[in-house]
Amino acid sequence: MSKVDELKKKHPGATVVEFEDGVFAAFKKPTRQVVGMAMNTGRTNPLGMVEVIVKNCLLDASEGLDLFSDDAVGYLMGLAEKVDIIIGTKKAEIKN
């Protein structure tokens, strides 16, 4: 069984993110309160928005992965591109 499959089995409904170097992290869907805190933080600190999601929603990660270390900025930037998927954002279209 692959690591992704293991994480999905261990955390049903979680979003599992795999980075290009094979590192994994699993996240639960954030609550409305967490999304609000993240958006508020993101107004002045865009990377802080991702940190709020990670702090409140990280379920599991590859051994040795510390997303709050200075060495992990690349991982946080990768997660920034996927925050809408972790949150479960629905695409909207205006119909006039």
Order of alpha helices (4+ residues) and beta strands (2+ residues): alpha-beta-beta-alpha-alpha-beta-alpha-alpha
